[in-house]
């Protein structure tokens, strides 16, 4: 029996096809094995270039993650076959594992195509009507290799000879179009035919020129849509977009907007359509990128589970799951018009549309033609319910199509507690719903923006659940570009969308949100082990600390600078979500100390000049002292007597050693005083349970996790949620929608609690960057009697499975080849182990502190012994 390589990867690219790197680093994951302590001692790489020439390399190294490209750089369009195998410390070799790598355009000069468009629309402030661009061309002999390189200002879909090119949707995706524009590479070989061929590009406004924000800004990056296409046969440019292409301004898609859905006429025919000559527009100034991020694809289909007839006589399909995508028609429907309205929830038995604000995520289809297989092209919706007007539906007539930036799933979790399992599923669905090209806050209302604070707090959870390396590293490039434009201030939303009718300066520098420039690259480094991500973001970190951050005379945050701080503290009024109980500048300055120290650490890791790193080190020490003087009493009490304040002080090491115990006791008291209900917002929620666990208060952490009354994580589960909500009480106990104008039922930020599930309940976390070594430390508690979690790391799968049975804690562990783990279990000495599978069994007496008692008023109130939260 020998170890097997499971997969080879080039850079962080999903497949290696159309890669934008000339010297892509290589990684390989190993399949699970029973072999103990297997380590790689060398590896072999065989590269076969076009023409059959083989290059062989053997390297004495244990490295299997992001190893250097051993050969000469790739050239544009070049295809190479790469084989990898490893030799272990057992003297045996693995299988050969292969990947085909094909370079995209590695030089801007490769582009011969033009940006072309149809006639300009007279009223630029109205939605842009989708249009088609088409060209016929002849092929005398079928090629061995056909490629299309394409992108757009707007969204596009290409067909060749009537067949859709590729499996991607909403291409080219959303970026800061002023700086970066993604393009796609397609294998079109099977779509071509001898003789006459026809290529058609359908273009919609998308994010580029469509309404964004509330009440809405149009034409953020431009008011002319356009398409770029370069078709090559056997590496020879055969067809490019130019003014010989025809433009068809009338098509079946009459209107399509991100926020307001699509209008489609099934009776339309292009046969009698008038055509005009295409217009050549200026070529994009942005850098054209073949992204490592996986594209947006259809990833699931969900059938409706019920047809509801409301008191108002409406017919509504319940898909049983809040999701992001659209409704597909499965049959040819009869009638005059089909009108589909979508929403996340019902209120008083009717479609709950108030949270959508000014968005109208509805699709209108003129009937009379073919409808079977219809899906919208240039919009998407966040919904669970679809109101069907104009036809009488059956459960078979419609299917919900789920879309997502198609990242590889890496993390799993399951436990004996059904509601916590549902909560974890809600986290996964919430992430999938909001990772559509950009990490957005919500997918349904007139917003859907790339809020930096949301991903900053959620990134550790996201990095565990999916391989986010290509997705987030690409987005961070946009963050830095936007930050440079705004003189060091990272906007709170990226890509940046200017607010409408704001008279005050924008963007404003907010702690927690802007700190994404340092914290998220670090989280990615811990997950993926790629120092290159830190290196590429280093200047962004410095720019924020040196120029962007608004400082007072003492170097701390300017006390007059507004802050979101502990946003959506449940104690804040619904209309004033920043008005929580924790002092806004306590939050900001706590983050300042942490981020300054973190940047100093990153600088040392990267080998940056000592004068840079020492400055940040000294600043961090200075700010910590100032923080203590401003916010902490000599006994360890904080001026904001809140869960968030103490969690931040303990997590970021802001206390002196003799103050820690008092702070720990006070945090425990506050949790009990609030009867284990959450009183934290964006700043406190992600760290609250981990801090409790790290400070010997895991029984409090479990009790808070298992609380069911509002505000708590399980409140929404009890209310039937299938995604994470924006507010703790987006729905009130009577089922009505929270009166606040900002109420979403699909926001992933509060789902950061899943990190506690993975690391403390499941007991699995990274001990060394890139998961070279894991920490396995399950901490059973509450009423949970079993749990399992796994993570497909850059080395392979780590897994933990434990259960309590007959007063024994039984733990099964799996470590991948070339990986290692530190195992920490109660009653046992720490155990350092290598690859393979291992089981442990220890005595388990439980936690005598469970269940903890709540405190309210002048007297303690005991929870009954038989109470099960």
C-alpha positions in Angstrom: 0.0 0.0 0.0 1.4 3.4 -1.0 0.2 6.9 -0.5 -1.9 8.4 -3.3 -1.9 12.0 -4.7 -5.6 13.1 -4.9 -5.2 16.2 -7.0 -2.7 18.7 -8.5 -3.4 22.4 -8.6 -1.7 25.3 -10.3 -1.6 28.4 -8.2 -5.1 28.9 -6.7 -6.7 28.2 -10.0 -9.6 25.8 -10.1 -8.5 23.8 -13.1 -5.4 25.2 -14.8 -7.3 26.0 -18.0 -6.9 29.6 -19.1 -4.5 30.5 -16.3 -3.0 33.9 -16.1 0.4 33.0 -14.6 3.5 32.4 -16.7 5.3 30.4 -13.9 2.5 28.9 -11.9 3.4 27.4 -8.5 2.2 23.8 -8.1 0.5 22.1 -5.1 -0.8 18.5 -4.6 -3.1 17.1 -2.1 -2.8 13.6 -0.8 -5.7 11.1 -0.4 -6.5 9.8 3.1 -4.3 6.9 4.3 -3.8 4.5 7.2 0.0 4.8 6.9 1.5 6.3 10.0 3.8 9.2 10.0 4.2 9.4 6.2 6.3 12.3 5.1 7.4 13.3 1.6 11.1 13.4 1.2 11.3 14.3 -2.5 9.0 14.9 -5.5 9.2 14.5 -9.3 7.6 16.7 -11.9 7.4 15.8 -15.5 6.4 18.6 -17.9 5.4 17.7 -21.4 5.2 20.7 -23.7 3.5 20.9 -27.1 5.5 18.7 -29.6 6.0 16.0 -27.0 9.2 17.2 -25.4 9.4 16.0 -21.8 11.2 17.8 -19.0 11.9 15.9 -15.8 12.7 17.4 -12.5 13.4 15.7 -9.1 13.6 17.8 -6.0 14.7 16.7 -2.5 12.1 18.5 -0.5 9.1 17.9 1.8 7.3 20.8 0.1 4.0 19.9 -1.6 2.2 23.3 -1.4 2.9 26.1 -3.8 6.3 24.8 -4.9 8.1 26.8 -7.6 7.6 26.3 -11.3 10.7 24.3 -12.3 10.7 25.1 -16.0 10.9 28.1 -18.3 7.9 30.4 -18.1 4.9 29.6 -20.2 4.0 31.7 -23.2 0.5 32.9 -24.0 -1.8 30.1 -25.2 0.8 27.4 -24.4 -0.5 24.0 -23.2 1.6 21.8 -21.0 0.8 18.5 -19.3 2.2 18.2 -15.8 2.7 15.0 -13.8 3.7 14.9 -10.2 4.6 12.1 -7.9 6.1 12.0 -4.4 8.5 9.7 -2.6 7.9 9.2 1.0 10.0 8.4 4.0 9.0 4.7 3.5 10.9 4.7 0.3 7.8 4.2 -1.8 6.5 6.5 -4.5 3.0 7.7 -5.0 0.9 7.5 -8.1 1.5 10.0 -10.9 -1.2 12.7 -10.7 -1.7 14.9 -13.7 -3.0 18.4 -14.6 -3.2 20.1 -18.0 -2.3 23.7 -17.8 -3.2 26.1 -20.5 -2.0 29.7 -20.4 -4.4 32.5 -21.3 -3.1 35.9 -22.6 0.0 36.7 -20.6 0.6 40.0 -22.3 -1.9 42.8 -23.0 -0.4 43.0 -26.5 -2.1 39.7 -27.3 -5.4 41.5 -27.6 -6.3 42.3 -31.2 -10.0 42.6 -30.6 -11.9 45.8 -30.0 -14.5 46.8 -27.5 -17.7 47.1 -29.6 -21.2 48.2 -28.9 -24.6 49.0 -30.5 -26.1 52.5 -30.9 -25.8 54.7 -27.8 -29.0 54.9 -25.7 -30.4 58.4 -25.6 -31.4 58.6 -22.0 -28.4 57.4 -20.0 -30.2 57.5 -16.7 -32.6 54.8 -17.7 -31.9 51.0 -17.7 -29.8 49.9 -20.7 -31.7 47.7 -23.1 -29.8 44.4 -23.7 -28.6 44.0 -27.3 -27.0 41.4 -29.5 -23.8 41.6 -31.5 -23.3 38.9 -34.2 -20.9 37.9 -36.9 -20.8 35.1 -39.5 -17.6 33.4 -40.5 -16.4 30.5 -42.6 -14.2 27.6 -41.6 -12.8 25.5 -44.4 -11.1 22.9 -42.2 -12.0 22.1 -38.6 -9.3 23.1 -36.1 -7.7 20.9 -33.5 -8.0 23.7 -31.0 -10.6 26.5 -31.0 -10.5 29.2 -28.3 -12.6 32.3 -27.6 -11.2 35.0 -25.3 -14.0 37.3 -24.2 -15.1 40.0 -21.7 -17.5 42.9 -21.6 -18.4 46.2 -20.1 -21.6 44.8 -18.7 -22.6 41.1 -18.6 -22.5 38.9 -21.6 -23.5 35.5 -22.9 -22.0 34.1 -26.2 -23.5 31.5 -28.5 -21.8 29.8 -31.4 -24.1 28.2 -33.9 -27.0 28.5 -31.4 -25.2 26.8 -28.5 -24.2 28.6 -25.4 -20.5 28.9 -24.9 -19.3 27.6 -21.5 -21.1 26.8 -18.3 -20.5 30.2 -16.6 -23.2 32.8 -15.8 -23.1 36.5 -15.2 -19.8 36.8 -17.0 -17.3 38.5 -16.8 -18.3 39.0 -13.1 -18.0 42.0 -11.0 -14.8 43.8 -10.3 -13.6 47.4 -9.8 -13.9 47.9 -13.6 -11.7 51.0 -13.5 -8.8 48.9 -12.4 -9.4 45.3 -13.2 -11.6 43.5 -15.8 -11.8 39.8 -15.8 -11.8 37.9 -19.1 -12.7 34.3 -19.8 -11.1 31.6 -22.0 -13.4 29.1 -23.6 -12.8 25.9 -25.5 -15.1 26.2 -28.5 -13.7 23.3 -30.5 -16.8 21.2 -30.3 -19.1 24.0 -31.3 -17.5 24.8 -34.6 -18.5 23.3 -38.0 -17.2 23.3 -41.5 -18.6 26.0 -43.6 -20.6 29.0 -42.3 -20.6 29.6 -38.5 -22.3 32.3 -36.5 -21.2 33.9 -33.2 -23.6 36.0 -31.2 -22.9 38.0 -28.0 -25.8 39.1 -25.9 -24.9 42.0 -23.7 -26.7 43.4 -20.6 -26.0 46.3 -18.3 -25.2 44.2 -15.2 -23.1 45.9 -12.5 -21.1 48.0 -14.9 -23.9 50.5 -15.8 -26.9 49.3 -13.9 -28.4 50.8 -10.8 -26.4 50.1 -7.6 -27.1 51.2 -4.0 -30.1 53.0 -2.6 -31.9 55.0 -4.0 -29.4 54.1 -6.7 -26.4 55.3 -8.8 -26.3 54.3 -12.5 -23.4 54.3 -14.8 -20.8 53.9 -12.0 -18.1 52.8 -14.5 -19.6 54.0 -17.7 -22.8 54.5 -19.7 -21.9 52.4 -22.8 -22.0 48.7 -22.8 -19.6 46.7 -24.9 -18.2 43.3 -25.8 -14.7 42.1 -26.6 -14.2 38.8 -28.3 -11.2 37.2 -29.9 -11.7 33.8 -31.6 -8.6 31.8 -32.4 -8.2 28.6 -34.3 -5.0 26.6 -33.7 -3.5 29.6 -32.1 -4.1 31.9 -35.0 -6.4 34.9 -34.6 -9.4 34.2 -36.9 -12.0 36.6 -35.8 -12.0 39.7 -33.6 -14.7 42.1 -32.5 -14.7 45.2 -34.8 -17.1 47.4 -36.7 -17.9 44.6 -39.2 -20.1 42.9 -36.6 -23.9 43.5 -36.7 -25.8 45.0 -33.9 -29.4 44.0 -33.1 -31.0 46.4 -30.6 -34.2 44.4 -30.4 -34.1 41.0 -28.9 -36.3 38.8 -26.7 -34.8 40.3 -23.5 -36.5 43.6 -23.3 -35.0 44.7 -20.0 -32.8 43.2 -17.4 -31.5 44.7 -14.2 -29.6 43.4 -11.3 -32.2 44.8 -8.8 -35.3 44.7 -10.9 -35.3 41.4 -12.7 -35.9 40.7 -16.4 -38.6 41.2 -19.0 -38.6 38.5 -21.8 -40.8 38.2 -24.9 -41.1 34.6 -26.0 -42.8 35.7 -29.3 -39.8 37.7 -30.5 -38.0 36.6 -33.6 -34.7 37.9 -34.9 -35.7 37.1 -38.5 -37.1 40.5 -39.2 -34.9 42.4 -36.8 -33.2 45.5 -38.2 -29.5 45.6 -37.8 -27.0 48.4 -37.6 -23.2 48.5 -37.8 -21.4 48.0 -34.5 -19.5 50.9 -33.0 -15.9 50.6 -31.8 -15.4 52.1 -28.3 -12.2 53.0 -26.5 -10.4 49.8 -25.3 -10.6 49.3 -21.5 -7.9 51.0 -19.5 -8.3 48.5 -16.8 -5.9 45.5 -16.4 -7.4 42.5 -18.2 -7.1 39.5 -15.9 -7.7 35.8 -16.3 -8.8 35.3 -12.7 -7.9 32.5 -10.4 -11.3 32.8 -8.8 -13.8 30.2 -10.0 -16.6 31.6 -12.1 -20.3 31.9 -11.1 -22.1 28.8 -12.2 -25.4 27.0 -11.6 -24.5 24.7 -8.7 -27.8 23.3 -7.5 -31.4 22.8 -8.4 -34.2 23.1 -5.9 -37.8 21.9 -6.5 -40.7 23.7 -4.8 -42.1 21.8 -1.8 -45.5 23.4 -1.6 -48.0 25.6 -3.5 -49.6 28.2 -1.2 -52.8 30.0 -1.9 -52.8 33.2 0.2 -55.8 34.9 1.8 -55.4 37.5 -0.9 -55.8 34.9 -3.6 -52.2 34.8 -4.6 -50.4 31.6 -5.7 -46.9 31.2 -4.1 -44.3 28.5 -4.6 -42.3 27.6 -1.5 -38.9 26.2 -2.4 -38.2 25.4 1.2 -34.8 27.1 1.2 -33.7 30.7 1.0 -31.3 30.8 -1.9 -29.8 32.9 -4.7 -30.3 32.4 -8.4 -33.6 32.4 -10.3 -36.6 30.4 -11.3 -36.4 28.2 -14.4 -39.5 27.3 -16.4 -39.7 23.5 -17.0 -42.6 23.4 -19.5 -44.2 25.4 -22.3 -46.8 27.5 -20.5 -50.0 28.9 -22.0 -51.5 32.3 -21.4 -50.7 35.9 -22.1 -48.1 36.8 -19.5 -46.3 35.1 -16.6 -45.2 37.5 -13.8 -42.9 36.0 -11.1 -42.4 38.0 -7.9 -39.8 36.8 -5.4 -39.1 37.3 -1.7 -37.3 35.7 1.2 -40.2 35.4 3.6 -43.9 35.6 4.0 -45.5 38.1 6.3 -49.1 37.6 7.5 -49.3 34.9 4.8 -48.4 37.1 1.9 -45.1 37.8 0.1 -42.9 39.9 2.4 -41.5 42.5 0.0 -40.8 45.4 2.4 -37.2 44.4 3.1 -36.5 44.6 -0.6 -36.9 48.4 -0.4 -36.8 49.9 -3.9 -35.6 46.6 -5.6 -38.2 44.8 -7.6 -36.7 41.3 -8.2 -39.4 40.2 -10.5 -39.4 38.5 -13.9 -42.0 39.2 -16.5 -42.4 36.7 -19.4 -44.6 37.4 -22.4 -46.2 34.1 -23.3 -47.1 32.7 -26.7 -43.8 31.2 -27.7 -41.5 28.6 -26.3 -41.0 28.8 -22.5 -39.5 25.4 -21.6 -36.0 25.9 -20.2 -36.3 29.6 -19.9 -34.0 31.3 -17.4 -33.1 35.0 -17.0 -29.7 36.0 -18.4 -28.6 39.2 -16.7 -30.1 39.2 -13.2 -30.4 37.2 -10.1 -32.7 37.1 -7.0 -32.4 36.2 -3.3 -35.6 34.3 -2.4 -37.4 31.3 -1.0 -40.8 32.2 -2.2 -42.0 32.9 -5.8 -45.4 34.4 -6.4 -46.8 33.1 -9.7 -49.2 35.3 -11.7 -50.7 34.6 -15.1 -50.7 30.8 -15.0 -51.8 28.1 -12.6 -48.6 26.3 -11.6 -47.9 22.8 -10.6 -44.9 21.7 -8.5 -43.3 20.4 -11.7 -43.5 23.6 -13.7 -40.7 25.5 -12.0 -37.3 24.8 -10.5 -35.1 27.2 -8.5 -31.6 27.4 -9.9 -28.9 28.2 -7.3 -25.8 30.1 -8.5 -22.5 30.6 -6.7 -18.9 31.4 -7.4 -18.1 27.7 -7.8 -15.4 27.2 -5.1 -14.4 23.8 -3.9 -16.1 22.7 -0.7 -13.5 22.0 2.0 -15.1 22.0 5.4 -17.8 19.9 7.0 -19.5 19.8 10.4 -22.2 17.7 12.1 -23.2 17.1 15.7 -25.8 15.4 17.8 -27.8 18.7 18.1 -30.2 19.0 15.3 -30.7 22.8 15.7 -27.0 23.5 15.7 -26.7 21.3 12.6 -29.4 23.5 10.9 -27.6 26.6 12.1 -24.4 25.3 10.4 -26.3 24.6 7.2 -27.7 28.1 7.3 -24.1 29.5 7.5 -23.2 27.4 4.4 -26.3 28.6 2.4 -25.7 32.2 3.5 -22.1 32.1 2.3 -23.1 30.5 -1.0 -25.8 33.2 -1.4 -23.4 36.0 -1.0 -20.3 34.8 -2.8 -21.5 35.6 -6.3 -18.5 37.1 -7.9 -18.0 39.5 -4.9 -18.4 38.8 -1.2 -21.6 40.8 -0.7 -23.7 41.7 2.4 -27.0 40.5 1.0 -28.4 39.2 -2.3 -32.0 40.5 -2.5 -32.6 44.2 -1.8 -31.3 47.4 -3.4 -27.8 46.9 -2.0 -25.9 43.6 -2.7 -22.5 45.4 -2.2 -19.1 44.1 -1.2 -19.0 45.3 2.4 -15.5 44.9 3.8 -16.6 44.5 7.4 -18.8 41.5 6.7 -16.0 39.5 5.0 -13.4 40.6 7.5 -15.3 39.0 10.4 -16.5 36.0 8.4 -13.3 35.1 6.5 -12.0 32.4 9.0 -15.3 30.6 8.6 -15.4 31.1 4.8 -11.9 29.8 4.5 -12.8 26.6 6.3 -16.0 25.9 4.4 -14.7 26.6 0.9 -11.4 27.1 -0.8 -11.6 30.9 -1.0 -7.9 31.6 -1.9 -8.5 32.6 -5.6 -11.8 34.4 -4.9 -10.6 36.5 -1.9 -7.1 37.2 -3.1 -8.6 38.6 -6.4 -11.1 40.8 -4.5 -8.3 42.1 -2.2 -6.6 43.5 -5.3 -9.6 45.6 -5.9 -9.6 46.7 -2.3 -6.0 48.0 -2.7 -6.8 49.7 -6.0 -9.8 51.5 -4.6 -7.8 52.4 -1.4 -5.1 54.0 -3.4 -7.6 56.2 -5.2 -9.1 57.3 -1.9 -5.7 58.3 -0.4 -5.3 55.3 1.9 -8.8 54.8 3.0 -10.3 51.4 2.0 -13.9 52.0 1.1 -16.5 50.2 3.1 -17.8 48.6 -0.1 -15.6 47.1 -2.8 -16.1 47.5 -5.7 -16.7 51.1 -4.6 -20.2 52.4 -5.4 -20.7 56.1 -4.5 -23.7 56.9 -2.4 -26.4 58.9 -4.0 -27.1 62.5 -2.8 -24.6 62.4 0.1 -23.1 65.7 0.9 -20.5 64.5 3.5 -17.1 63.2 2.5 -17.0 59.6 1.3 -15.7 57.0 1.8 -15.3 57.3 5.5 -12.6 55.3 7.4 -14.2 52.8 9.7 -12.3 50.4 11.9 -13.3 46.8 11.6 -14.3 47.5 8.0 -11.0 49.1 6.8 -9.0 46.6 8.8 -9.9 44.0 6.2 -6.6 45.1 4.4 -4.5 43.4 7.1 -6.7 40.8 8.9 -8.2 39.1 5.8 -4.8 38.5 4.1 -3.6 37.1 7.3 -6.6 34.8 7.6 -6.0 33.6 4.0 -2.3 33.0 4.8 -3.2 30.8 7.8 -5.7 28.9 5.7 -3.7 28.6 2.4 -0.1 29.0 3.5 0.6 31.5 0.7 3.0 34.2 1.8 2.5 35.7 -1.7 -1.0 36.9 -0.6 0.6 38.8 2.3 3.3 40.2 0.0 0.8 41.5 -2.5 -1.2 43.2 0.2 1.7 44.6 2.2 1.6 48.1 0.7 -2.2 48.1 1.3 -1.6 47.5 5.0 1.0 50.2 5.3 -1.1 52.7 3.3 -4.0 52.2 5.7 -1.9 52.6 8.9 0.3 55.4 7.5 -2.1 57.6 5.6 -5.7 56.4 5.7 -6.5 56.0 9.3 -7.9 59.2 10.9 -5.8 59.8 14.0 -6.1 62.2 16.9 -3.2 64.0 18.5 -2.1 60.9 20.4 -2.1 58.6 17.3 -5.3 56.8 18.3 -8.5 57.2 16.3 -9.7 60.8 16.0 -12.5 60.9 18.7 -14.8 62.8 16.2 -14.4 60.2 13.4 -17.7 58.3 13.0 -17.5 54.6 13.4 -19.9 51.6 12.7 -18.1 49.8 15.5 -20.3 47.1 17.1 -22.8 47.4 14.3 -26.2 45.7 14.9 -25.8 45.3 18.6 -29.2 43.9 19.4 -29.7 46.6 22.0 -29.4 49.3 19.4 -32.6 50.9 18.1 -33.7 49.3 14.8 -33.2 52.5 12.9 -29.8 53.3 14.5 -27.8 50.1 14.2 -24.5 51.8 15.2 -25.9 53.0 18.5 -25.0 50.0 20.5 -23.9 49.8 24.2 -20.2 49.5 23.5 -18.3 52.8 23.0 -17.6 53.1 19.3 -14.0 54.3 19.8 -13.3 51.6 22.3 -14.0 49.2 19.5 -12.0 51.2 17.0 -9.0 51.6 19.2 -9.0 47.9 20.2 -8.8 47.1 16.6 -6.1 49.7 16.1 -3.8 48.0 18.7 -4.5 44.6 17.2 -4.0 45.5 13.6 -0.9 47.6 14.2 0.7 44.6 16.0 -0.5 42.2 13.3 1.1 44.3 10.6 4.4 44.4 12.5 4.2 40.6 12.7 3.5 40.3 9.0 6.4 42.6 8.1 8.8 40.5 10.1 7.5 37.3 8.4 8.1 38.9 5.0 11.5 40.2 5.9 10.6 43.8 5.6 13.1 46.5 6.7 13.5 46.7 10.5 12.7 50.4 10.6 9.2 49.6 9.2 8.4 46.7 11.4 9.9 48.3 14.6 7.8 51.4 14.1 4.6 49.3 14.0 5.8 47.3 17.0 6.4 50.4 19.0 3.2 52.0 18.0 1.3 48.9 19.1 2.9 49.1 22.5 2.1 52.8 22.8 -1.5 52.4 21.7 -2.0 49.5 24.1 -0.9 51.7 27.0 -3.1 54.6 25.8 -6.0 52.1 25.4 -5.5 51.0 29.0 -5.4 54.5 30.3 -8.6 55.5 28.4 -10.8 52.5 28.8 -9.6 50.1 31.5 -9.6 50.6 35.3 -6.7 49.4 37.4 -8.8 46.5 38.5 -9.6 45.4 35.0 -13.1 46.9 34.5 -13.9 48.5 31.1 -15.7 51.8 30.6 -18.1 50.0 28.4 -19.4 47.2 30.6 -20.4 44.9 27.7 -19.8 41.5 26.3 -18.2 43.1 23.2 -15.8 45.2 25.2 -14.5 42.4 27.4 -14.3 40.0 24.4 -12.2 42.5 22.5 -9.9 43.2 25.5 -9.3 39.5 26.1 -8.9 38.5 22.4 -6.5 41.2 21.5 -4.4 41.0 24.6 -5.2 44.6 25.8 -5.1 43.8 29.5 -2.3 43.4 31.9 -1.8 40.0 33.4 -3.3 41.0 36.8 -6.4 42.3 35.0 -7.2 39.3 33.0 -9.0 37.3 35.7 -11.2 40.2 36.6 -12.1 40.8 33.0 -12.8 37.1 32.5 -15.1 37.1 35.6 -16.9 40.2 34.4 -17.5 38.7 30.9 -18.9 35.6 32.6 -21.2 37.7 34.8 -22.5 39.8 31.8 -23.4 36.6 29.9 -25.2 35.2 32.9 -26.9 38.6 33.7 -28.3 38.6 30.2 -29.5 35.1 30.6 -27.1 33.9 28.0 -28.6 36.0 25.3 -26.2 37.6 22.8 -25.6 41.4 23.2 -22.9 41.8 20.6 -22.8 43.1 17.0 -20.3 42.9 14.2 -17.2 43.5 16.4 -18.1 41.2 19.3 -20.1 38.3 17.7 -17.3 36.6 15.8 -15.0 36.4 18.8 -17.4 36.0 21.7 -17.7 32.2 21.9 -14.0 31.6 21.1 -13.0 34.0 23.8 -15.2 32.3 26.3 -13.8 29.0 25.4 -10.2 30.2 25.4 -10.7 31.6 28.9 -12.0 28.5 30.6 -15.7 29.4 30.1 -16.7 26.8 27.5 -19.8 26.0 29.5 -21.0 29.6 29.1 -20.1 29.5 25.4 -22.2 26.4 24.9 -25.1 27.8 26.9 -25.1 30.9 24.7 -24.9 28.8 21.6 -27.8 26.7 22.7 -30.0 29.6 23.8 -33.2 29.8 21.8 -34.8 33.1 22.8 -34.1 36.3 20.9 -31.4 37.5 20.6 -29.5 34.2 20.0 -28.2 32.1 17.1 -30.9 29.5 17.5 -33.7 32.0 17.7 -33.7 32.3 13.9 -33.5 28.5 13.5 -36.5 28.1 15.7 -38.3 30.6 13.5 -37.7 28.5 10.5 -34.6 30.3 9.0 -32.6 28.5 6.3 -29.9 31.2 6.1 -28.3 33.6 8.5 -30.2 36.8 9.2 -28.9 40.3 9.2 -30.4 41.1 12.5 -30.8 38.8 15.4 -34.5 39.5 15.1 -35.1 40.1 11.4 -38.4 38.3 12.1 -40.2 39.1 15.3 -41.7 36.3 17.4 -45.1 36.8 15.9 -43.7 36.3 12.4 -43.8 39.9 11.4 -40.7 41.5 9.8 -38.5 43.8 11.9 -39.6 47.4 11.5 -36.1 48.6 10.6 -35.7 49.6 7.0 -32.5 47.5 6.9 -33.7 43.9 7.3 -32.2 41.0 5.4 -32.8 37.3 5.8 -29.6 36.4 4.1 -26.5 38.0 5.6 -23.6 35.8 6.4 -21.7 38.0 9.0 -23.3 36.6 12.2 -22.6 33.1 10.8 -19.0 33.6 11.9 -20.1 31.5 14.9 -19.4 28.5 12.8 -15.7 29.0 13.6 -16.5 28.0 17.1 -18.3 24.9 15.8 -15.3 23.9 13.8 -12.6 24.7 16.3 -14.1 24.1 19.7 -17.0 21.7 19.2 -15.4 19.8 16.4 -12.0 20.4 17.7 -10.1 21.2 14.5 -8.0 24.3 13.6 -4.7 25.2 11.9 -1.7 25.3 14.1 0.7 26.2 11.4 0.0 28.3 8.2 -1.4 26.3 5.4 -2.4 23.5 7.7 1.1 22.0 7.8 0.2 21.2 11.3 -3.3 21.1 12.9 -4.5 21.4 16.4 -7.0 18.7 17.4 -8.7 19.7 20.6 -12.4 18.9 20.8 -14.0 20.5 23.8 -17.3 18.7 24.4 -20.0 20.7 26.3 -23.6 21.6 26.6 -26.0 18.8 25.6 -24.0 17.8 22.6 -22.9 14.2 22.9 -21.1 13.7 19.5 -19.6 15.8 16.7 -17.5 15.5 13.7 -15.7 17.9 11.4 -13.3 17.7 8.5 -11.2 20.0 6.4 -9.7 19.4 3.0 -6.4 21.2 3.5 -3.7 22.0 1.0 -2.1 18.7 2.2 -5.2 16.6 2.3 -8.1 15.9 4.7 -7.9 16.4 8.5 -10.9 14.9 10.3 -12.1 14.6 13.9 -15.0 12.5 15.1 -15.9 12.2 18.7 -18.7 10.9 20.9 -19.5 10.5 24.6 -20.5 7.0 25.4 -20.7 5.2 28.8 -18.7 7.9 30.5 -16.0 7.7 27.9 -14.9 10.3 25.4 -14.0 8.4 22.2 -12.2 10.4 19.6 -11.2 9.3 16.1 -8.7 11.3 14.1 -7.4 11.5 10.6 -4.3 13.3 9.5 -3.2 13.6 5.8 0.1 12.4 4.4 2.8 15.1 4.8 0.7 16.7 7.5 0.9 16.5 11.3 -1.2 17.4 14.3 -1.0 18.2 18.0 -3.7 16.3 19.9 -5.0 17.8 23.2 -7.5 15.7 25.1 -8.6 15.9 28.8 -6.6 13.7 31.0 -3.9 12.9 28.4 -0.6 14.3 27.7 -0.3 16.3 24.4 0.4 14.0 21.6 2.2 15.0 18.4 1.2 12.7 15.5 1.8 12.3 11.8 -0.3 11.0 9.0 -2.8 8.2 9.4 -5.8 7.4 11.5 -5.8 7.1 15.3 -8.3 6.6 18.0 -8.3 7.7 21.7 -10.5 6.9 24.6 -10.5 8.9 27.9 -12.7 9.0 31.0 -15.4 11.6 30.7 -17.1 13.0 33.8 -18.7 16.0 32.1 -18.6 19.6 33.2 -19.9 20.1 36.7 -20.7 23.7 35.8 -23.4 22.7 33.4 -26.0 24.0 33.1 -24.8 27.4 34.3 -27.2 29.7 36.1 -28.5 33.0 34.9 -28.5 36.1 37.0 -31.1 38.9 37.0 -31.9 41.6 39.4 -31.0 41.3 43.1 -31.3 37.5 43.1 -30.0 34.5 41.2 -32.4 32.4 39.2 -31.5 28.8 38.9 -32.2 26.9 35.7 -34.0 23.6 36.6 -31.7 20.6 36.5 -33.9 18.9 33.8 -33.7 22.0 31.5 -32.4 21.2 28.1 -31.5 24.3 26.0 
